[in-house]
Amino acid sequence: MSAPTSPAELYRHSLRLLLDQDIPAWVALWAEDGLMEFPFAPDGWPRRLDGKEAIAAYMRPYPNHIDLHDFPDLRIHRTTEPETIVVEMRGVGRMVETDAPFDMTYIAVVTVRDGRFTSYRDYWNPLALRQSGTDFTGSNR
């Protein structure tokens, strides 16, 4: 596959990698100084991941917790800044530990420079997972 040329193409490619559980390839899409933020994270959960290494450490165990099957309802909106997109989507699958269904709505503001993610503000609702008693961040250990 040729390298994605637009923020929307890069984002779609990143979703395919998550479905394939190819976290190293997903992390490779990031700039070294990339920033991932979770503005709605509750106390004890990460709100900010500075740099590719921190993002990699956070994402590495992801497939052990959530088995994603699809990203339905994907809508990617362009903004007045060509490098920034706003994404609306759902992630559906199952929780690995409990086999419970996983269905989360996301809104993300994503910036791409030189073909790499540089900023990703993820407005997901971690409280939905907490209600099911699942904590994949390690904050309750």
N, C-alpha and C positions, 0 to 999 in steps of 0.2 A: 504494500500500500504506500502511496506517496504521502508525504507529510501533509497533515491538515493545513489549509491555507487561511482559514478564517476562524475567529473565536467560536462560532457556532459549529463548524466542522470539528474543531479540536474537542469541544465539549461532547458532541455526539460520539466521537472516537473514545473519549474517556469513559462514557457510559458502557460502551461495548467491553472495554477492559474490566470494568467492575463486574459486569455480568459473567465474564470469563474468569473472575477471581484472580486476575493478573495484576496484583497490587504493585509489584516492582515496575511493570510497564506503566501503570497509572502514575506512580510517583515520578517516573522519568519524564512525564509531561510538565513537570514543575520547574520554574526557575530556581536557582540556588537560594535566592533571597525571598522566595514566595511567602505569602502570608495567608493563612486560613483562619477565619474568625467565625465564632458561633455566638452572635449577639444575644440569643435567648437562652444560653446555657445556664442551668441553675448552679447554685453554689456547690463547689466540689468537682465540677466538670470543667474541662478546658474551655476557655473562651477565646484563646488566641494561640496559634501555633506559628512560631517565627522560624522560617527557613525550611528547606527541603528535608533536612534530617529529622526535624520535629514532626513534620507532616508524615514522613515515612514511618516513624515510630508509632504514631497514632493510628495509621491505617494498616500496618502490618497484620494485626490480629483480626481485622474486620471480617474476613471470611469464616473465622471460627465462631462468630457471633450471629452474623446475618447472611443468609443465603438468598441473594437477590435473583429474581426470576425475570423481571421486566421493569421498564420505566414507562408506564402508560401516561397518557395525557401530557406528553412533552410539548411545551411551547417555549420557543426561544425568541426573545424580543431584542431587537437592535435598540441602541441608545444613540444619543447625539454624539457620543464618543465612540468612534469606530472600533476601538479595542475592548469595549465593555459591552456585555450582554446581560440581560435579566432572564433567568430561566424559571419556569414553573413546571413542576412535574410531580408525579407520584413514584415512589419506589415500592414494589411489592415483592414478596417472597415469604421466607419463614425464618423464625428464630431458631438457630441451630440447637441450642441447649434444651429448649422446651418443645420444639416443633410447632409452636404457636404461629399463627399467621402474622406477617409483617406487612403493614400498609401505612406508609408515611407520606405526607404531603410536604414538598419542599419549595422554597423560593430561594434562589441564589443570585447574587450579583457577582459576576466573574469578569476579570480583566486579564487579557492575554497580550503579551509583548514578545516579539521575535519568536512566535510559535510555541510559547510556554505560558502556563498559568503563573501570574504574578500576584493576584489577589482573588480570594474566593470567600465571600461573606455568605455563610450558609444559615438561612433562617428556617431551620427545622425545629420541631418541637420535641426536645428530649424528655419532656414530662410524659409524653405518650408511652415511651418505653419504661419509664420509672413506674408507671401505673401497673404495668404487667410484672413488675418485680425484676426486670432485667436491667443489669448495669454492666455495659461492656466497656466502660471507661476505666474501671479499676478503682473508682473513687470510694467504693464501699468495702474494700479489702483491708 
